[in-house]
Amino acid sequence: MKISLSRKLSFVLLIALIASIFYAYFFSNVLYERFYVKNMEGELQMTGERLAHSYEKGPVTDSFIDEINFFNSKSNFEVFAVRNPRELSMCLPFEVDYDALINGEDREMLLNGETVYHKGFVKRLNREVISVVVPLLDEKKLEGIIYLYYPLENVSEMTSYYTLYWIAGAALFLIIGLTIGVKWIRHVIQPLQEMKLAAKQVSEGNLSARIAQYKDDEIGQLAQTFNDMAESIQKEDEERRRFLENVSHELRTPLSYIKGYSEAIHMGIAPEKDVQKYQHIILRESRRMERLVGDLMELAKLESKEFSLEKMPIPLAQTIEESLEKVDQLVKDKQIQLDKQLDYELIVNADSERLEQMLLNILDNAIRYTGQAGKIFVSLKKEEGFGIIRIKDNGKGIPPVDLEKITQRFYRVNKARTRKEGGTGLGLSIVEQLTKLHGGTLEIESELQKGTTISIRLPLLLENE
């Protein structure tokens, strides 16, 4: 049988309250008796010393004893005086001898003028008492004593009386404490119950499930974390759906071309003069599918945790120049004016092949979207410990609404034109991922009909490293 968390907490609260009540009871009971007994001892001593002040030197007189007896009749505790300590039994309604109440050690203390205290059972009095014995001295001679005592039974009676009120108060406290505590526990548990229901909904596919906002404590922070997690899962699911739709869409077009033209050639219904053109289309679309699959595999590899760069110190300017050499023919074919301004002293700790891959992707886009006889400017300079690579073109540019989404997978500003020109829509996604792996940042600025500037910011390798 499973016990819910609220019941467990309620049971713990009950145990804690009961333990607190018992602890408070025994602790206060001990303190009460201890302080009461201590206070009683002090009161007995003070009273005994005051009565002793009435004693004048010499033998204890009858008038002094009568005075003590009179005080005894008005006092809350028992007081009597003895002229000769050995005749103590004469002052009591029962036989008792001095030695039964005061031992030899006590007598020595009395002879030294010290007050004697006792707490416990006195056989001759047949009860538990607190007693104080005050000496009546005439120089070094013990002429008598004043004996004061208070029965401990009275203390026990007071404690019992006090206990009845304590039990009633404890019961009331327990009821109130449990009522308030259970309500508080339910209030605390409520977000957890909502989380449980929301988690179940998420597991069943309802990714829009959320938890209401709570106070900014640990429970509230947990609820907010759950909402953030659910939102993240929902976004990832939406991205996954879009990704699958995009992949399907990207593959459907070349596959339809390949299938259609292949069937036309195979069935002999394609005109003889168009067969070569159809074969060229099939080859082009096959290569496009090959690039698409290759880019997808590359992006998946970059996003995996197992992937790592093979970093080493490399001169940035040299890598840029090698990349420019590889696109030189494309630049000449479109009669593009390519200028560069490079700082040849900048060194970075990077993977040279991956860095070249980033540059070629950006340069390929710049060439593709720059018109005939356009301009591309490549620069490299140092800014606050970073090497900044900027590739600027004067092409058609990117609309502001598309600028923030341009690095998303398969995102295109002009899908039809991009397919015609052979892009897969994954180039900038790969560049962004590689830039992050190098500890850098990617920035894209663009203005319609004026061109685009892409900046890669990479941390430089310091000379003392």
N, C-alpha and C positions, 0 to 999 in steps of 0.2 A: 504494500500500500504506500503510494507516494504521498509525501506531506508537502504542501505548498510552502513557498518561502514566507508568505505572510503568517502562516501558522507557526512556522519555526521561529520567526522573530517575536511573535506574540508569546510563545512559550518561553523564549529567552528573557523577554521583558518580565513575565510573571516570576520566573526564578530570581531575576535581579531584584524585583520589588520585595519578594519574600525575604531574600537574603539581606537586603537593606534594612527591612523592618526588624528582623531578628538581631542583626548586628547593632542597630541603633538601640534596641531594647536592652540587650545585655551590656552594651557599653555605657548607656545612661544609668542602668541599674547599678553597675559597679561604681560609676562615678558618684551617683547619688549616695550610696551607702558610705563610700570612702570619704566624700566631702562632709556628709552629715556627721559621721563618726568623728572626723577631725574637728569639725566645728563644735561638736558636743564636748570633746575633750578640752578644747580651748575655753568653752563656757564654764565647764566644771572647774578648771584650774583658776580662771579669773574669779569665780564666785568663792572658791576656797580661800584664795589669797585675800580677798576683801574681808571675808569673815575672820581670817586669822589676824587682820589688823586690829580687831576688837579685843584680842587677847593681850592682857597686860602680864608683865613678868611675874613669875611665881607660880604656885599651884593653880590649876584650872578651877575656877569657882563655879558654884551651882548656877549663879546668875548667867554666866557665860554659856553654860550648857543649855539653860532654859532659852536663852536668846537663839542658839543654834536650832533647838527643837521648834521654836516658833517659826523660824525661817523655813524649816523643813515642811511645816504644815501648809505654807503658802507656795512652795516651790514645785516645779515640774519634775524634779528629780529628788532622790533620797539624800538627806544630809544628817549626819549626827557627829557629835563630839564625844571624845572619851578622855576622862581625866587621867586615868592610868591605862595605857594601851592594853595592859594585861587584863583589864576589867571590861573589855569591849562588849562582852556578852550581857552586861548589866543594862546596856542601852537598847537591846534588841528583844523582841518578844519570843525569841528562841535562843537556845544555848549556842554560843559560838565563842571560840577563844581567839585571842589576838594572833597567835602563831598560825592559825588556819587562814587568816586573811593577809597577814604580812609576814613574809619569811625573813630570814636573817639578812639577806642582801638588801631587802627593802628597808629594814631597820637601820642598816649602815647609811643608806642614802638619806633617810629621814634625819639621822643624827648629824649629817653634813648639811642639813637645811634644804635638801632637794625634794622636789615633789615626785611622788611615785605614781605611775600610770599602769593600768591593767585593762585588758580587753579579752574577754573570754568567759568560760564557764567557771563560776566560783562554787565549789562544792558546798560550803557552809550556807551560802545564800540560795543554792539550788537553782541557779539561773545564769544565763549569759548576761554579762554586764559590761558597761564601760565605767571604770572607777578611777578616782583621783584621791590620793592621800596627801594631805598637807600637814607638815609637822608644826607643833607648838613648842618652840624651843625657848628655854631660859639659859642663855649662853650655850653651854655644851650639853645641857641636860634636857632630855625629851620629856616634857611635862604632860603631853597629850597629843592627840591628832584630831584632825577634821576629816571625816570619811564621806566622800560624795560618790554616788553611783547612779547610773541610769540603765534600766533593763533594755537589752538589745531586742527583746520581743516587741517592744514598742516601735523600734525602727522597722522590723519585719512587717508589722501591721500596716505601717505607713506605706511601705513598699508595695504590699499587696493591694492596698487601696489605690495606690498610684497605678498599679498594673491593670486594674479594671478599666480605668480611663485610657490607658495606653492601648489595650486590646481593641476598645471601641474606636479609638482614633486610627489605629493601624488598619482596621477593617475598612473604615471609610476612605482612608488614603489609598488602600489597595484597589477599591472599586473605582475611585476617581482616576487613579494612575493608569489602571488597565483600560478604562473607557477612553481616556485621552490618548494613551499609547497606541491602542488598536487603530483609532482613527488616523493617528499620525503615520502608523505603519502602512495603512491602506493608501494614504496620500503619497507616501514615498514609493510604494510598490506600483502605483498606477502607471508611471512611465515605463516601467519594466514590462508590465502586462501589455501595454500598447506596443512596445518593441517586439514582444513575442508575436502578437497578432500581425504586426507589420512585416516581420521577418518571414512569417508563414506565407503572407500574401506575395512577398517578393520571390520566395522559393517556388510559388505556384505560377509565377510569370507576371504578376501585377507589379511592375517596376515603378509605378507612380505612387505606391504606398509611402506615406510619410507620417512622422510623429509630431504632435503639437509642441510648440515651444514651451520650455520650462525655465525655471530660475537658473542663473549661471553658477550652479554648483556641479559636483561630480556627476549626478544623475542627469542634470540638464546638458552638461557637456557630452555625456554618453549619447543622449538623445540627438544632439546636434551632429555628433560623429556618425550616428546611424543614418541620419538624413543625408549627410554628405556622401556617405558610402552608397546609399540607394540612388542618389542623383548621379554619382560617378558610374555606377553599374548601368543605369538607364542610358546615360550618354554613350557608354561603351557599346551597349546593345544597339543603340541607334546608329552609331558609327559602323558597327559590324554589319548591320542591315544595309546601310548605304554602300559599304565596301563591297558586299556581295552583289548588290544591284549594279554597282559600277563595273565590277569585274565581268558580270554576265553581259552587261551592255557593251563593254569594250570588246569582248570576245565574239558576241553575236554578229556584229557587223562584218568583221573579216571572215568569220566562218561562213556567213551567208554568201559573201563574194566568192570564196573558195569553192563552196559547194555548188553554187549556181553555174559558175564558169567551167568548173570541172565536169559537171554533168552535161553541159552544152557541148564541150569538146568530145567527151566520151561517147555521147549519143550521136555525134556527127551532125548536129543541127546548127553548130556555129559556122558562120560564113568563113570561107577559106581565108579571106583577107583580114579577118578579125581574130584568127586563132592565136597569132603571135601577141596581139594586144591582150587577149584574155590570159595567156600564159604569163605575161608581164604583171597583170593585176594579181594573179594567183601568187606569184613569187613575192610581190610587194606586200600583200596581206599576210603571207606566211612569215615574212621577216618582221612585220609589225607585231604579230602574235608572239614571235620569238623574243622580241625586245620587251614586250609587255610581261611575259612570264619571267624573263630574266630580271626585270626591275622589281617585280613582286617578290621574287626569291631574295633579291638583294635587300629590299626594305625589311622583309621578315627577319633576315639574318642580322641586320643592324639593330633591330628592336629587341632581339633576344638577349637574355642575360649572359649567355655563353660567349657572345662576340666580344673581341678585344682588339684594340689597335696595336700595330707594331710601330711604336713611336721611336724616333731618334732625332737628334739635332739636324735640322736641314735649313738651308738658306731659302727664304721665301721667294726672293726675286728670281732665283734660278728655276724653281718649280713653276712659277708663273710664265717665264719665257718658254719653257719646254711645252707647256700647255698651249701657248699662243702659236708655236710652230706647228702643232697638230691640227689647228683650225685655219692655218694660213691659206690653204687652197679654197676653203669655203668663203673666206673673206675676199679673196681675189675674184671668185666667181660672181659675187654680188657687188664687186667694185666698192667695197666698204673701206672707208678711211679709218685705220686702226692706229691709235696713238697710245703711248705708255709713258709713265713716269714712276720709276721704281727706286726704292731705298735698298741698296744692295748689302747693307750691313745688318739687316734684321734676320735673327735666327729664331726658329720655333722648334719645340719638341712635338713632332707630329708624324703621322703615317704618310709618307710621300705619295704612295699610290692612291690612297683615299683622298688626300688633299688635291691631287691632280684630277681625280674623278669629280670632286666638287667644282673645280674651276671649269672643267670641260662642260659640265651640265649647264652652268651659268652662261658660259660663252656660246654654247649651242643655242640657248634660248635667245640671247642677245642678237646673234646673227640671224636666226629664224624670223624674229619680229622686227628687225631693222630693214627698212626699205632699200631698194637699189641705190647704190652710191651714198649710203648713209654713213654715220660716224659712230665709232665705239672708242671709249677712252678707259684704259686700265691704269689704276694707280696703286701704289703701296707706300704707306708712310707710318711713322710711329706716333702713337697717342697714349700717353700715361701708362706705359708698360705693356701696351697691346700693339700688335701689327694689324693695320686696317687695310684690307684689300677691297677696292671699289671698282666695279665694272659698270660703266655708264653708257647707255645707248640713246639715240634720238629717234627710237622707233615709235610705234603707235601708242604705247603706254597701257596702263591698267586702270580701269575705273575704280574710284574710291570704294564702292560697295564690294568689289571683289578683292581688294588689296589684303584684307585680313584673312581671307580664306584661300589665298593663292598657294599656300604651302600644304593644303589638305590633299590627301590622296585622290587622284582622278579629277581634281577640280580644274575646270577650264573656263576661261573668259569667253572664248569662242570655240565651242566644241567642233563644229564642222570644219573650220579653218585649221584647227589643231590636228585633227585626224588626217586631213589632206597633207599637212606638212610633216606628219609622221610622229608627233609627240605622243607619249603614253600618259601624261598627266601625273607622273610620279617623280619626275626629275627634281623639283624643288623640295619635295618631301624627303628625298634621299639626302639632298644637300643640307637641309635643316637638321636631320638626324646626325649626320657626320659632324656638323659644326658643334652640336651639343656634346658629342663624344670627345671632341678635342678641347672641351672646356670653353668654347667660344659662343658667340651669338650671331644671329643672322638678321639683318635689317633690310627691308625692301621699301623703297620710295618710288613713287611713279606719278606721272601727270599725263592725262590723255593728250595724244598728238604731240607730246614733247619728249617722251622717253621714260626710261626706267633706270634706277640706280640700285644695285644690289651690293651691300656691304657685308663682308665677313670679318669679324673681330676675333682675333686669336691671341692668347697670352704669349708674350715673348719669353725666350729663354735668357735669363739674366747672365751676365758675364761671370759672376761669382758662383753660379750653379754649374 
